[in-house]
C-alpha cells in the first residue's frame, strides 16, 4: 500500500547501472548476447535510462571489452530508452560516437589516491583529460554526465572533507557536464552527511535538479541516504538491478543499491518511477541464474521466495 510522505518528489528517474557498473565487477566475462538481453529485459520492466557499457580500454576493464559488439545490439531501444555509455578520454568518445551514442559519462574522483589508482592521474590531470571530451560532446549535442567517486569516504584517505568534494564537483560541472552523480563508492555515507554535502553543493551553485546520487550498501545505509537526498530535492537515483556491482579499484566497495529495493521503497511512498517491480525482479533473478549465484537484493529474494 502506498502511503505518501510530505516533502518528497512526485517522480524519480532511476539511472540503471547494472549492465555497466554491475557487470564490470564480475570475475567472469558475461557473454555479449546475455548482456544485450539483460538490457532489453530492463527496458521491458520500464526502466528508461540504462547505462549500457563502457568504452574504457579492454586492458583495464576486460569484462566490458565487447562494447563495440554490444552497443549495436541494444540500439533498437534508443527511441524510447536513454543508453548512456562511460568514456574515459577522447579515444573512448570517438569509439562511442562512431556507434551512434547520444549520452556519455566521464568518471572522476574527489580524492587524489583514487584518481591515481583508477585513472593513473592526479585530480587536476583527470579534469584536464575530461575537458576536450566534454567540449566535443557538447559541440555534438551529446548529453554528458559527470561521475564523481569517493564523495564521502576513501579507503586510503579516510573521510573526505565536504569542501574538497564541492571543489572538485564544481570544477567538473564547470567543464560543461549536464548532470553530476555523487558516488559513495565504499558505502560509508550516512543521511546527515548526505544532506550537508547537498546543501554545500547548492551554495556553490550546483542545484539538486542537476544531481544524481549513487550509493553503495556496504553498511546498509543506501536507502536511508537516498531518502535524505529525496528530501533535499534530488530526483535522479542510480541503482543496479539485483544489487550487482562494486568497484574493481576499491576492494571495500560492495554492491550498488539494488534497483528492486529502491523501487519497493518508492512504490510504498507513492513516488512514480514507471518501473514494473515484478518484471524487474524476474529480470534480476534471470541474471542471477546466468551468474550462478543468488541476487543480493533483499526485495528480489523476498519476492522470489514468495512466488516459490
Helices and strands as residue ranges (DSSP letters): E 13-16, I 18-22, G 23-25, H 32-44, E 53-54, G 62-64, H 67-74, G 75-77, E 85-86, H 90-98, E 103-109, H 112-119, H 123-139, E 143-149, E 153-154, E 158-159, H 162-174, E 179-184, H 191-203, G 208-210, E 211-215, H 222-231, E 236-239, G 241-243, H 259-268, H 277-291, H 298-307
